[in-house]
Amino acid sequence: MKIILLGSPGTGKGTQANLISKKFNIPNICTSAILRNSFKRYSSSNIKNNIDNGILVKDNIVMSLIKERIKKKDCLKGFVLDGFPRNLSQAKLFEKLKININHIIELFLPKEKIISRLTTGRMIHKSSGRTYHIKFNPPIKEKIDDITGEKLSYRKDDNIKIINKRLKEYFSKFKEIKYFYMKKKINYLTINSEESPNNVNKKIIKKIFKKSYCLKK
């Protein structure tokens, strides 16, 4: 089960990636977490500054990290890619790896709801990329990661100026990515993520199994 999970910031990609990962027992490959864990390795590339200011990291760095990650043993049975590719160039470079992607899932929300989510209580577990929200997806213990027990933090780029910049950047690239994949023979799902994370996940799983069943028949 190899899945690409697309969607603008604030649509719940991180939460759904974790739920999908648990459902199918495949690793969640969070691009932002991989990049944040590579700050020291690529210190000269100023990755941290780019992320904090809503600027995309260079394609060659992102691809190098993704290729390295999917070669690990835990990816043999599949994976869910959270937040990658982020532009057409990355999509084409990834295609050259000749990996058979089974499903592409696009999460979407109206812009005003995206901004509301991002500016009112989103928290992150930095090392894994797991995201939480005070209202929509709260941790079991306040400001504590459910898995590790470590403290959660607020993202520096979750302010209205950077959010608008990130959304503008995302939507300027997304149409090309969507058109590129919709021409392929890949199951492309579009899911409205306004409901609770569990309800959204049920929709995703239902559509995945429905499509897989149709293909087997």
C-alpha positions, 0 to 999 in steps of 0.5 A: 500500500503506497499512498501520497497524501496531498493538501494545503497546510491546515487540511489535516494531512499529518493527522490522517497520515498517522491514522492511515499508517496505523490502519495499514501498518506502514510508515508515515513519511512526513516531509516536514519532519524529515526536513526539520531533522536534517537542519544540522546535516544541511546547515549551509542550505538554511532549511530552518529559515526557509521553513519558518518563512514559508519558503520551499526547500530546494528540490534536490535536498528534498528528493535526496532525503525522500529517496534515502527514507523509502529505501529503509526496510520498514517501507518494503510493504508500503508507506504514506507520503505526507506533504510530498511532492510539493511541486511538479518538478518533485513529482516528475523526479519521484516518478523516475524512481519507478515506484508504483503508487496505489492511491493519491488522496487530496484533502481540501478545505475552504480557505477561511477554515484553513486559516482558522485551524492554523491560527487557533491552537495547532501544535506539533511534535517536532521529531515525528511531525505529528500534529494536534489541534486544541479543538479538532484533534487534541492530545490525550494530555494537554500539550503532550505527545500521545506516543512519546510523552514529550512536550508539544510546541507551536509552529513559528510559521503559524502566523497570518502573514506566513500562513498566507504566504504558504497557502499562496505558494501551495496553490500556485504549485498544486494545480500542476501536480493534480493535473499531472497525477490525474492523467496517470492510472492511479486512484485519485481521491478527493476528500473534504476534511471539515469533519472530525479526524475519525470521520474523515479517516473513515471516508478515506478507508472506505474509498480505498477499499471500494476502489481496491475491490473494484480493481480486483473484480 
